[in-house]
């Protein structure tokens, strides 16, 4: 259904049922993987603070970047580029900033980067981009 959703619906596959089952199955697999991961060592930080937000940034967010870049270079290459981008941002920010403060600020800056990236890549983001380009053009005409 991923490559040709219209054809799948036309041959009688229930789209809503398939999507819901996919999310449920993915959630179960993710839950099992999380249980295995947490059972290897004691992970009390994930229940008492936001110390595991970095795990989210390093595991899930490259997929968002990859899906946005998939239009230009394919999903696999886009996801790889997303992972490299976030890794470089994380290591670069921690190298520039102090050790204790660096991890907190780098998480905040990476969160802001992802927020801005998602705003720009949504359909509403294209409206924002067009508005900015129009403002830039108007300034160029005034000069």
PyMOL CGO cylinders between C-alpha atoms (Angstrom):
from pymol import cmd
from pymol.cgo import CYLINDER

trace = [
    CYLINDER, 0.00, 0.00, 0.00, 2.96, 2.32, 0.53, 0.3, 1, 1, 1, 1, 1, 1,
    CYLINDER, 2.96, 2.32, 0.53, 3.90, 2.69, -3.12, 0.3, 1, 1, 1, 1, 1, 1,
    CYLINDER, 3.90, 2.69, -3.12, 0.44, 2.83, -4.72, 0.3, 1, 1, 1, 1, 1, 1,
    CYLINDER, 0.44, 2.83, -4.72, -2.26, 3.59, -2.20, 0.3, 1, 1, 1, 1, 1, 1,
    CYLINDER, -2.26, 3.59, -2.20, -4.89, 4.34, -4.84, 0.3, 1, 1, 1, 1, 1, 1,
    CYLINDER, -4.89, 4.34, -4.84, -4.41, 0.97, -6.51, 0.3, 1, 1, 1, 1, 1, 1,
    CYLINDER, -4.41, 0.97, -6.51, -4.64, -0.84, -3.18, 0.3, 1, 1, 1, 1, 1, 1,
    CYLINDER, -4.64, -0.84, -3.18, -7.94, 0.85, -2.37, 0.3, 1, 1, 1, 1, 1, 1,
    CYLINDER, -7.94, 0.85, -2.37, -9.28, 0.15, -5.87, 0.3, 1, 1, 1, 1, 1, 1,
    CYLINDER, -9.28, 0.15, -5.87, -8.68, -3.59, -5.55, 0.3, 1, 1, 1, 1, 1, 1,
    CYLINDER, -8.68, -3.59, -5.55, -10.59, -3.71, -2.27, 0.3, 1, 1, 1, 1, 1, 1,
    CYLINDER, -10.59, -3.71, -2.27, -8.00, -3.37, 0.50, 0.3, 1, 1, 1, 1, 1, 1,
    CYLINDER, -8.00, -3.37, 0.50, -9.47, -1.51, 3.46, 0.3, 1, 1, 1, 1, 1, 1,
    CYLINDER, -9.47, -1.51, 3.46, -7.24, 1.52, 3.87, 0.3, 1, 1, 1, 1, 1, 1,
    CYLINDER, -7.24, 1.52, 3.87, -8.30, 2.49, 7.40, 0.3, 1, 1, 1, 1, 1, 1,
    CYLINDER, -8.30, 2.49, 7.40, -8.11, -1.08, 8.70, 0.3, 1, 1, 1, 1, 1, 1,
    CYLINDER, -8.11, -1.08, 8.70, -4.67, -1.58, 7.14, 0.3, 1, 1, 1, 1, 1, 1,
    CYLINDER, -4.67, -1.58, 7.14, -3.32, 1.69, 8.57, 0.3, 1, 1, 1, 1, 1, 1,
    CYLINDER, -3.32, 1.69, 8.57, -4.66, 0.99, 12.07, 0.3, 1, 1, 1, 1, 1, 1,
    CYLINDER, -4.66, 0.99, 12.07, -3.28, -2.56, 12.05, 0.3, 1, 1, 1, 1, 1, 1,
    CYLINDER, -3.28, -2.56, 12.05, 0.09, -1.24, 10.85, 0.3, 1, 1, 1, 1, 1, 1,
    CYLINDER, 0.09, -1.24, 10.85, 0.25, 1.28, 13.69, 0.3, 1, 1, 1, 1, 1, 1,
    CYLINDER, 0.25, 1.28, 13.69, -0.82, -1.30, 16.28, 0.3, 1, 1, 1, 1, 1, 1,
    CYLINDER, -0.82, -1.30, 16.28, 1.72, -3.84, 15.02, 0.3, 1, 1, 1, 1, 1, 1,
    CYLINDER, 1.72, -3.84, 15.02, 4.48, -1.21, 14.91, 0.3, 1, 1, 1, 1, 1, 1,
    CYLINDER, 4.48, -1.21, 14.91, 3.60, -0.10, 18.44, 0.3, 1, 1, 1, 1, 1, 1,
    CYLINDER, 3.60, -0.10, 18.44, 3.76, -3.68, 19.71, 0.3, 1, 1, 1, 1, 1, 1,
    CYLINDER, 3.76, -3.68, 19.71, 7.15, -4.24, 18.09, 0.3, 1, 1, 1, 1, 1, 1,
    CYLINDER, 7.15, -4.24, 18.09, 8.43, -0.93, 19.46, 0.3, 1, 1, 1, 1, 1, 1,
    CYLINDER, 8.43, -0.93, 19.46, 7.13, -1.81, 22.94, 0.3, 1, 1, 1, 1, 1, 1,
    CYLINDER, 7.13, -1.81, 22.94, 8.83, -5.22, 22.85, 0.3, 1, 1, 1, 1, 1, 1,
    CYLINDER, 8.83, -5.22, 22.85, 12.09, -3.64, 21.65, 0.3, 1, 1, 1, 1, 1, 1,
    CYLINDER, 12.09, -3.64, 21.65, 11.86, -1.07, 24.45, 0.3, 1, 1, 1, 1, 1, 1,
    CYLINDER, 11.86, -1.07, 24.45, 11.34, -3.80, 27.05, 0.3, 1, 1, 1, 1, 1, 1,
    CYLINDER, 11.34, -3.80, 27.05, 14.39, -5.68, 25.79, 0.3, 1, 1, 1, 1, 1, 1,
    CYLINDER, 14.39, -5.68, 25.79, 16.46, -2.48, 25.70, 0.3, 1, 1, 1, 1, 1, 1,
    CYLINDER, 16.46, -2.48, 25.70, 15.49, -1.42, 29.21, 0.3, 1, 1, 1, 1, 1, 1,
    CYLINDER, 15.49, -1.42, 29.21, 15.96, -4.90, 30.65, 0.3, 1, 1, 1, 1, 1, 1,
    CYLINDER, 15.96, -4.90, 30.65, 19.64, -4.92, 29.67, 0.3, 1, 1, 1, 1, 1, 1,
    CYLINDER, 19.64, -4.92, 29.67, 20.50, -2.16, 32.15, 0.3, 1, 1, 1, 1, 1, 1,
    CYLINDER, 20.50, -2.16, 32.15, 18.64, -0.11, 34.72, 0.3, 1, 1, 1, 1, 1, 1,
    CYLINDER, 18.64, -0.11, 34.72, 17.11, 2.87, 32.96, 0.3, 1, 1, 1, 1, 1, 1,
    CYLINDER, 17.11, 2.87, 32.96, 15.61, 4.88, 35.81, 0.3, 1, 1, 1, 1, 1, 1,
    CYLINDER, 15.61, 4.88, 35.81, 16.34, 8.17, 34.05, 0.3, 1, 1, 1, 1, 1, 1,
    CYLINDER, 16.34, 8.17, 34.05, 13.66, 7.47, 31.46, 0.3, 1, 1, 1, 1, 1, 1,
    CYLINDER, 13.66, 7.47, 31.46, 11.02, 7.51, 34.18, 0.3, 1, 1, 1, 1, 1, 1,
    CYLINDER, 11.02, 7.51, 34.18, 12.31, 10.33, 36.36, 0.3, 1, 1, 1, 1, 1, 1,
    CYLINDER, 12.31, 10.33, 36.36, 13.48, 13.02, 33.94, 0.3, 1, 1, 1, 1, 1, 1,
    CYLINDER, 13.48, 13.02, 33.94, 13.89, 13.98, 30.32, 0.3, 1, 1, 1, 1, 1, 1,
    CYLINDER, 13.89, 13.98, 30.32, 17.36, 12.45, 30.14, 0.3, 1, 1, 1, 1, 1, 1,
    CYLINDER, 17.36, 12.45, 30.14, 16.31, 10.08, 27.36, 0.3, 1, 1, 1, 1, 1, 1,
    CYLINDER, 16.31, 10.08, 27.36, 15.21, 12.82, 24.96, 0.3, 1, 1, 1, 1, 1, 1,
    CYLINDER, 15.21, 12.82, 24.96, 18.59, 12.42, 23.28, 0.3, 1, 1, 1, 1, 1, 1,
    CYLINDER, 18.59, 12.42, 23.28, 17.66, 8.84, 22.40, 0.3, 1, 1, 1, 1, 1, 1,
    CYLINDER, 17.66, 8.84, 22.40, 14.58, 10.16, 20.62, 0.3, 1, 1, 1, 1, 1, 1,
    CYLINDER, 14.58, 10.16, 20.62, 16.61, 12.70, 18.69, 0.3, 1, 1, 1, 1, 1, 1,
    CYLINDER, 16.61, 12.70, 18.69, 19.17, 10.13, 17.59, 0.3, 1, 1, 1, 1, 1, 1,
    CYLINDER, 19.17, 10.13, 17.59, 16.71, 7.38, 16.65, 0.3, 1, 1, 1, 1, 1, 1,
    CYLINDER, 16.71, 7.38, 16.65, 13.47, 8.87, 15.38, 0.3, 1, 1, 1, 1, 1, 1,
    CYLINDER, 13.47, 8.87, 15.38, 14.27, 12.29, 13.98, 0.3, 1, 1, 1, 1, 1, 1,
    CYLINDER, 14.27, 12.29, 13.98, 16.64, 11.18, 11.21, 0.3, 1, 1, 1, 1, 1, 1,
    CYLINDER, 16.64, 11.18, 11.21, 13.60, 9.47, 9.72, 0.3, 1, 1, 1, 1, 1, 1,
    CYLINDER, 13.60, 9.47, 9.72, 11.75, 12.80, 9.57, 0.3, 1, 1, 1, 1, 1, 1,
    CYLINDER, 11.75, 12.80, 9.57, 14.66, 14.38, 7.77, 0.3, 1, 1, 1, 1, 1, 1,
    CYLINDER, 14.66, 14.38, 7.77, 14.98, 11.33, 5.50, 0.3, 1, 1, 1, 1, 1, 1,
    CYLINDER, 14.98, 11.33, 5.50, 11.32, 11.48, 4.52, 0.3, 1, 1, 1, 1, 1, 1,
    CYLINDER, 11.32, 11.48, 4.52, 11.62, 15.17, 3.72, 0.3, 1, 1, 1, 1, 1, 1,
    CYLINDER, 11.62, 15.17, 3.72, 14.72, 14.54, 1.60, 0.3, 1, 1, 1, 1, 1, 1,
    CYLINDER, 14.72, 14.54, 1.60, 13.29, 11.38, -0.01, 0.3, 1, 1, 1, 1, 1, 1,
    CYLINDER, 13.29, 11.38, -0.01, 11.82, 13.48, -2.81, 0.3, 1, 1, 1, 1, 1, 1,
    CYLINDER, 11.82, 13.48, -2.81, 15.33, 14.40, -3.92, 0.3, 1, 1, 1, 1, 1, 1,
    CYLINDER, 15.33, 14.40, -3.92, 17.54, 11.41, -3.11, 0.3, 1, 1, 1, 1, 1, 1,
    CYLINDER, 17.54, 11.41, -3.11, 15.46, 8.42, -1.95, 0.3, 1, 1, 1, 1, 1, 1,
    CYLINDER, 15.46, 8.42, -1.95, 14.40, 7.34, 1.54, 0.3, 1, 1, 1, 1, 1, 1,
    CYLINDER, 14.40, 7.34, 1.54, 17.51, 5.36, 2.46, 0.3, 1, 1, 1, 1, 1, 1,
    CYLINDER, 17.51, 5.36, 2.46, 19.98, 8.06, 1.45, 0.3, 1, 1, 1, 1, 1, 1,
    CYLINDER, 19.98, 8.06, 1.45, 17.77, 10.76, 3.00, 0.3, 1, 1, 1, 1, 1, 1,
    CYLINDER, 17.77, 10.76, 3.00, 17.61, 8.90, 6.32, 0.3, 1, 1, 1, 1, 1, 1,
    CYLINDER, 17.61, 8.90, 6.32, 21.38, 8.40, 6.27, 0.3, 1, 1, 1, 1, 1, 1,
    CYLINDER, 21.38, 8.40, 6.27, 21.85, 12.12, 5.59, 0.3, 1, 1, 1, 1, 1, 1,
    CYLINDER, 21.85, 12.12, 5.59, 19.43, 12.90, 8.43, 0.3, 1, 1, 1, 1, 1, 1,
    CYLINDER, 19.43, 12.90, 8.43, 21.36, 10.69, 10.86, 0.3, 1, 1, 1, 1, 1, 1,
    CYLINDER, 21.36, 10.69, 10.86, 24.66, 12.25, 9.81, 0.3, 1, 1, 1, 1, 1, 1,
    CYLINDER, 24.66, 12.25, 9.81, 23.24, 15.77, 10.14, 0.3, 1, 1, 1, 1, 1, 1,
    CYLINDER, 23.24, 15.77, 10.14, 21.91, 15.19, 13.64, 0.3, 1, 1, 1, 1, 1, 1,
    CYLINDER, 21.91, 15.19, 13.64, 25.10, 13.44, 14.74, 0.3, 1, 1, 1, 1, 1, 1,
    CYLINDER, 25.10, 13.44, 14.74, 27.27, 16.27, 13.45, 0.3, 1, 1, 1, 1, 1, 1,
    CYLINDER, 27.27, 16.27, 13.45, 25.02, 18.81, 15.17, 0.3, 1, 1, 1, 1, 1, 1,
    CYLINDER, 25.02, 18.81, 15.17, 25.15, 16.90, 18.45, 0.3, 1, 1, 1, 1, 1, 1,
    CYLINDER, 25.15, 16.90, 18.45, 28.91, 16.37, 18.49, 0.3, 1, 1, 1, 1, 1, 1,
    CYLINDER, 28.91, 16.37, 18.49, 29.65, 19.85, 17.20, 0.3, 1, 1, 1, 1, 1, 1,
    CYLINDER, 29.65, 19.85, 17.20, 27.48, 21.57, 19.78, 0.3, 1, 1, 1, 1, 1, 1,
    CYLINDER, 27.48, 21.57, 19.78, 28.90, 19.49, 22.61, 0.3, 1, 1, 1, 1, 1, 1,
    CYLINDER, 28.90, 19.49, 22.61, 32.45, 20.19, 21.44, 0.3, 1, 1, 1, 1, 1, 1,
    CYLINDER, 32.45, 20.19, 21.44, 31.87, 23.93, 21.29, 0.3, 1, 1, 1, 1, 1, 1,
    CYLINDER, 31.87, 23.93, 21.29, 29.92, 24.26, 24.53, 0.3, 1, 1, 1, 1, 1, 1,
    CYLINDER, 29.92, 24.26, 24.53, 30.98, 23.16, 27.98, 0.3, 1, 1, 1, 1, 1, 1,
    CYLINDER, 30.98, 23.16, 27.98, 30.41, 19.54, 29.00, 0.3, 1, 1, 1, 1, 1, 1,
    CYLINDER, 30.41, 19.54, 29.00, 27.49, 19.95, 31.42, 0.3, 1, 1, 1, 1, 1, 1,
    CYLINDER, 27.49, 19.95, 31.42, 25.79, 22.86, 29.76, 0.3, 1, 1, 1, 1, 1, 1,
    CYLINDER, 25.79, 22.86, 29.76, 26.60, 21.58, 26.28, 0.3, 1, 1, 1, 1, 1, 1,
    CYLINDER, 26.60, 21.58, 26.28, 24.31, 18.56, 26.36, 0.3, 1, 1, 1, 1, 1, 1,
    CYLINDER, 24.31, 18.56, 26.36, 21.31, 20.58, 27.58, 0.3, 1, 1, 1, 1, 1, 1,
    CYLINDER, 21.31, 20.58, 27.58, 21.81, 23.38, 25.09, 0.3, 1, 1, 1, 1, 1, 1,
    CYLINDER, 21.81, 23.38, 25.09, 22.51, 20.97, 22.26, 0.3, 1, 1, 1, 1, 1, 1,
    CYLINDER, 22.51, 20.97, 22.26, 19.21, 19.15, 22.95, 0.3, 1, 1, 1, 1, 1, 1,
    CYLINDER, 19.21, 19.15, 22.95, 17.35, 22.46, 22.91, 0.3, 1, 1, 1, 1, 1, 1,
    CYLINDER, 17.35, 22.46, 22.91, 19.06, 23.61, 19.70, 0.3, 1, 1, 1, 1, 1, 1,
    CYLINDER, 19.06, 23.61, 19.70, 18.44, 20.25, 18.01, 0.3, 1, 1, 1, 1, 1, 1,
    CYLINDER, 18.44, 20.25, 18.01, 14.80, 20.48, 19.03, 0.3, 1, 1, 1, 1, 1, 1,
    CYLINDER, 14.80, 20.48, 19.03, 14.55, 23.97, 17.56, 0.3, 1, 1, 1, 1, 1, 1,
    CYLINDER, 14.55, 23.97, 17.56, 16.27, 22.73, 14.37, 0.3, 1, 1, 1, 1, 1, 1,
    CYLINDER, 16.27, 22.73, 14.37, 13.79, 19.88, 14.00, 0.3, 1, 1, 1, 1, 1, 1,
    CYLINDER, 13.79, 19.88, 14.00, 10.86, 22.19, 14.71, 0.3, 1, 1, 1, 1, 1, 1,
    CYLINDER, 10.86, 22.19, 14.71, 11.98, 24.66, 12.05, 0.3, 1, 1, 1, 1, 1, 1,
    CYLINDER, 11.98, 24.66, 12.05, 12.75, 21.82, 9.62, 0.3, 1, 1, 1, 1, 1, 1,
    CYLINDER, 12.75, 21.82, 9.62, 9.27, 20.34, 10.09, 0.3, 1, 1, 1, 1, 1, 1,
    CYLINDER, 9.27, 20.34, 10.09, 7.61, 23.74, 9.68, 0.3, 1, 1, 1, 1, 1, 1,
    CYLINDER, 7.61, 23.74, 9.68, 9.51, 24.38, 6.46, 0.3, 1, 1, 1, 1, 1, 1,
    CYLINDER, 9.51, 24.38, 6.46, 8.82, 20.94, 4.97, 0.3, 1, 1, 1, 1, 1, 1,
    CYLINDER, 8.82, 20.94, 4.97, 5.06, 20.91, 5.64, 0.3, 1, 1, 1, 1, 1, 1,
    CYLINDER, 5.06, 20.91, 5.64, 2.61, 22.30, 3.09, 0.3, 1, 1, 1, 1, 1, 1,
    CYLINDER, 2.61, 22.30, 3.09, 2.22, 25.35, 5.34, 0.3, 1, 1, 1, 1, 1, 1,
    CYLINDER, 2.22, 25.35, 5.34, 5.99, 25.67, 5.35, 0.3, 1, 1, 1, 1, 1, 1,
    CYLINDER, 5.99, 25.67, 5.35, 5.97, 26.24, 1.62, 0.3, 1, 1, 1, 1, 1, 1,
    CYLINDER, 5.97, 26.24, 1.62, 3.63, 29.16, 2.25, 0.3, 1, 1, 1, 1, 1, 1,
    CYLINDER, 3.63, 29.16, 2.25, 6.11, 30.57, 4.78, 0.3, 1, 1, 1, 1, 1, 1,
    CYLINDER, 6.11, 30.57, 4.78, 8.96, 30.06, 2.31, 0.3, 1, 1, 1, 1, 1, 1,
    CYLINDER, 8.96, 30.06, 2.31, 7.03, 31.82, -0.48, 0.3, 1, 1, 1, 1, 1, 1,
    CYLINDER, 7.03, 31.82, -0.48, 6.20, 34.69, 1.87, 0.3, 1, 1, 1, 1, 1, 1,
    CYLINDER, 6.20, 34.69, 1.87, 9.88, 35.07, 2.77, 0.3, 1, 1, 1, 1, 1, 1,
    CYLINDER, 9.88, 35.07, 2.77, 10.90, 35.00, -0.89, 0.3, 1, 1, 1, 1, 1, 1,
    CYLINDER, 10.90, 35.00, -0.89, 8.30, 37.65, -1.73, 0.3, 1, 1, 1, 1, 1, 1,
    CYLINDER, 8.30, 37.65, -1.73, 9.58, 39.86, 1.10, 0.3, 1, 1, 1, 1, 1, 1,
    CYLINDER, 9.58, 39.86, 1.10, 13.12, 39.38, -0.16, 0.3, 1, 1, 1, 1, 1, 1,
    CYLINDER, 13.12, 39.38, -0.16, 12.07, 40.31, -3.70, 0.3, 1, 1, 1, 1, 1, 1,
    CYLINDER, 12.07, 40.31, -3.70, 10.29, 43.44, -2.46, 0.3, 1, 1, 1, 1, 1, 1,
    CYLINDER, 10.29, 43.44, -2.46, 13.41, 44.53, -0.58, 0.3, 1, 1, 1, 1, 1, 1,
    CYLINDER, 13.41, 44.53, -0.58, 15.53, 43.93, -3.68, 0.3, 1, 1, 1, 1, 1, 1,
    CYLINDER, 15.53, 43.93, -3.68, 13.18, 46.05, -5.77, 0.3, 1, 1, 1, 1, 1, 1,
    CYLINDER, 13.18, 46.05, -5.77, 13.30, 48.90, -3.26, 0.3, 1, 1, 1, 1, 1, 1,
    CYLINDER, 13.30, 48.90, -3.26, 17.09, 48.94, -3.29, 0.3, 1, 1, 1, 1, 1, 1,
]
cmd.load_cgo(trace, "trace")
